Amino acid sequence: MARKIILDCDPGHDDAVAILLAAGSPEIDLLGITTVGGNQTLAKVTNNARQVMTIAGLIDVPLHAGCARPLVRRAEVAADVHGESGMEIHGFELPAPSVAVEPGHAVDYIIDTVMAHEPGEITLVPTGPLTNIAMAVRKEPRIAERVREVVLMGGGYHEGNKTATAEFNIATDPEAAHIVFNEAWPLVMVGLDLTHQALATREVEQRFAALGTRAGDFVVGLCGFFREAYREAQGFDDPPVHDPCTIAYLIDPDVASTVPVPLDVELRGELTAGMTVADFRAPAPQDCTTSVAVKLDHEGFWDLVVGAVERLH
């Protein structure tokens, strides 16, 4: 059976690739997409989601906008990496969106969808700040026992990017992340230690160019801007494409191997606020519900993404 998911995102170049991977993979049943302020303002990332969904042909998938700012802290966007629109692109003309934003808040959509399905059916896949997910589980705590698992892109047990110790999604709203990490649901953290292995090399980019399709050309355009931005902002020769690693793991867990380990989020450290703390000191206790992704099958990962994009004519 296809895995039923809600993708909570802030497109974003890598979020866009995650949407394409979900849309083109028969193993994924994409029930809905929700947006959250993160890489850019809520209005901009929601418009980006509409454009990506149009390219992917997701005209029947509901889109709901969610929280515009973190629970406590001031909103900070990632224009240095994603540009002023949140999804700047080279050599590709983005279409006028043919997907509307549905009425109703993303938090309510998440709650209503989880409660309308049987326990263990819905997987939440957040690839932006965790504000919507935290708000949903606070508003309706019963979803914690009904969600199959939360597979999120964020954090890192050895690496940071917004600061020396903290990854952008978690550092943007660490209070929300603390709520989500400490709920009873199974949680997989697909963090920088894994996603920095998901590099979009020139060879990978050429595979998308060779498809000769609109979706393939879109990915090439995304890579063009993303490569330059990442080189200038963080010194990468090839950009890491973080967010689709979550979807790839759901399609084939062997693509991203995981290790059970207790996780938490630092809220108050002067140098470490937003840091995800993984306790590797001993084997995880039997009741541990959290794990981290550690090793990516690079070739297998890109085979999944290219195959999915190829299906999107």
LUMLUM-522467 format. One line per 8 residues: their letters; for each residue x, y, z of C-alpha. Coordinates in steps of 0.25 Angstrom, whole numbers, plus 5000, padded with zeros to 4 digits. Example, Ala and Ser with C-alpha at 12.3 -4.5 7.8 and 13.67 -1.06 7.14 Angstrom:
2
AS	5049 4982 5031  5055 4996 5029
//
This chain:
313
MARKIILD	5000 5000 5000  5004 5014 4997  5009 5022 5009  4999 5033 5013  5006 5046 5016  5003 5061 5019  5015 5069 5014  5017 5081 5022
CDPGHDDA	5027 5090 5015  5033 5104 5012  5037 5103 4997  5049 5106 4996  5057 5099 4985  5059 5085 4992  5044 5086 4997  5041 5087 4982
VAILLAAG	5049 5074 4979  5042 5067 4991  5028 5071 4985  5032 5065 4971  5038 5052 4977  5025 5050 4985  5016 5053 4973  5023 5044 4964
SPEIDLLG	5025 5032 4973  5014 5022 4973  5019 5017 4987  5014 5031 4993  4999 5035 4994  5000 5050 4996  4988 5054 5003  4991 5069 5005
ITTVGGNQ	5001 5080 5005  5002 5090 5016  5012 5102 5017  5019 5109 5028  5027 5122 5028  5042 5118 5027  5051 5119 5015  5043 5132 5012
TLAKVTNN	5030 5138 5016  5017 5130 5017  5011 5137 5005  5024 5134 4997  5026 5120 5000  5011 5117 4998  5011 5123 4984  5024 5115 4981
ARQVMTIA	5016 5102 4986  5005 5106 4976  5015 5107 4965  5022 5094 4968  5008 5087 4969  5005 5092 4956  5017 5086 4949  5015 5073 4956
GLIDVPLH	5001 5072 4952  4995 5072 4966  4982 5079 4963  4974 5070 4972  4983 5071 4984  4978 5081 4995  4988 5092 4999  4986 5100 5012
AGCARPLV	4994 5111 5017  4998 5111 5032  5006 5118 5042  5014 5131 5037  5024 5132 5049  5030 5124 5060  5023 5121 5073  5032 5131 5081
RRAEVAAD	5043 5136 5073  5044 5147 5062  5043 5141 5047  5056 5140 5040  5056 5136 5025  5067 5129 5017  5068 5139 5005  5083 5136 5004
VHGESGME	5081 5122 5000  5067 5123 4994  5066 5137 4988  5056 5148 4990  5044 5139 4984  5049 5127 4993  5050 5119 4980  5059 5127 4970
IHGFELPA	5062 5119 4957  5071 5120 4945  5067 5118 4931  5052 5113 4934  5040 5121 4933  5031 5117 4945  5016 5115 4941  5004 5123 4946
PSVAVEPG	4999 5115 4957  4986 5106 4954  4985 5101 4968  4977 5109 4978  4980 5111 4993  4968 5104 5001  4961 5112 5012  4964 5107 5026
HAVDYIID	4977 5108 5033  4988 5097 5031  4987 5093 5046  4973 5090 5045  4974 5082 5032  4985 5074 5039  4977 5071 5051  4964 5068 5043
TVMAHEPG	4971 5059 5033  4978 5051 5044  4966 5049 5052  4958 5045 5040  4967 5033 5037  4970 5021 5045  4981 5021 5055  4994 5018 5048
EITLVPTG	4990 5022 5034  4996 5036 5033  5011 5040 5033  5014 5055 5035  5026 5059 5027  5030 5073 5031  5042 5079 5023  5041 5093 5029
PLTNIAMA	5040 5099 5043  5032 5091 5052  5022 5102 5056  5009 5096 5049  5012 5082 5055  5014 5087 5069  5002 5095 5068  4994 5083 5063
VRKEPRIA	4998 5074 5074  4996 5085 5085  4982 5088 5079  4978 5073 5078  4987 5064 5086  4980 5052 5081  4987 5052 5068  5000 5048 5075
ERVREVVL	4995 5034 5077  4988 5033 5063  5000 5038 5054  5008 5026 5049  5021 5034 5050  5027 5048 5048  5039 5048 5038  5045 5062 5038
MGGGYHEG	5056 5069 5031  5063 5077 5041  5074 5077 5051  5087 5070 5052  5095 5062 5062  5108 5067 5058  5105 5078 5048  5099 5092 5048
NKTATAEF	5096 5102 5037  5089 5114 5042  5099 5114 5054  5111 5106 5057  5102 5096 5065  5087 5098 5059  5081 5095 5046  5071 5105 5040
NIATDPEA	5058 5098 5042  5060 5095 5056  5067 5108 5060  5056 5116 5053  5046 5111 5063  5053 5103 5074  5041 5103 5083  5032 5097 5073
AHIVFNEA	5043 5086 5070  5044 5083 5085  5029 5081 5086  5030 5071 5073  5042 5064 5078  5036 5061 5092  5023 5055 5087  5020 5040 5088
WPLVMVGL	5019 5038 5073  5031 5031 5066  5040 5041 5060  5051 5040 5050  5061 5052 5049  5066 5053 5035  5077 5064 5038  5089 5070 5032
DLTHQALA	5098 5059 5035  5090 5051 5025  5085 5062 5015  5099 5067 5013  5101 5054 5006  5090 5057 4996  5098 5066 4987  5093 5070 4973
TREVEQRF	5105 5068 4965  5107 5073 4951  5105 5058 4947  5092 5058 4955  5087 5071 4948  5090 5065 4934  5081 5053 4937  5069 5063 4939
AALGTRAG	5073 5071 4927  5073 5058 4918  5059 5055 4922  5054 5066 4912  5042 5069 4921  5036 5081 4927  5038 5075 4941  5053 5071 4938
DFVVGLCG	5056 5085 4932  5050 5091 4945  5059 5083 4954  5071 5087 4945  5067 5102 4947  5066 5100 4962  5080 5094 4963  5086 5105 4955
FFREAYRE	5082 5116 4965  5083 5107 4977  5098 5103 4973  5102 5117 4972  5095 5121 4985  5100 5110 4993  5115 5112 4988  5114 5127 4993
AQGFDDPP	5106 5125 5006  5112 5112 5011  5124 5108 5002  5118 5096 4995  5123 5092 4981  5110 5085 4979  5097 5088 4987  5091 5078 4997
VHDPCTIA	5077 5075 4994  5071 5073 5008  5056 5071 5008  5054 5060 4998  5062 5051 5007  5050 5049 5015  5041 5044 5004  5052 5035 4999
YLIDPDVA	5053 5029 5013  5038 5026 5013  5039 5020 4999  5051 5011 5002  5057 5011 5016  5070 5005 5011  5073 5018 5004  5075 5025 5017
STVPVPLD	5079 5016 5029  5075 5021 5043  5079 5018 5057  5070 5019 5069  5075 5029 5079  5069 5039 5089  5067 5053 5083  5064 5067 5089
VELRGELT	5065 5081 5086  5073 5092 5093  5065 5104 5096  5073 5113 5104  5088 5112 5101  5095 5125 5097  5103 5118 5087  5094 5105 5085
AGMTVADF	5080 5110 5084  5073 5101 5074  5083 5090 5075  5078 5076 5073  5084 5067 5084  5086 5052 5081  5090 5043 5092  5099 5033 5086
RAPAPQDC	5106 5029 5099  5099 5015 5100  5089 5007 5093  5076 5014 5092  5066 5009 5102  5055 5000 5098  5044 5011 5099  5052 5021 5090
TTSVAVKL	5043 5026 5080  5053 5035 5072  5064 5032 5062  5073 5039 5053  5077 5037 5039  5092 5034 5037  5096 5028 5024  5090 5032 5010
DHEGFWDL	5091 5022 4998  5094 5034 4988  5092 5026 4975  5079 5020 4980  5074 5033 4985  5076 5040 4972  5070 5028 4964  5057 5030 4972
VVGAVERL	5057 5045 4970  5060 5044 4955  5050 5033 4953  5039 5041 4960  5042 5053 4952  5042 5045 4939  5028 5040 4942  5023 5055 4943
H	5020 5058 4928
//
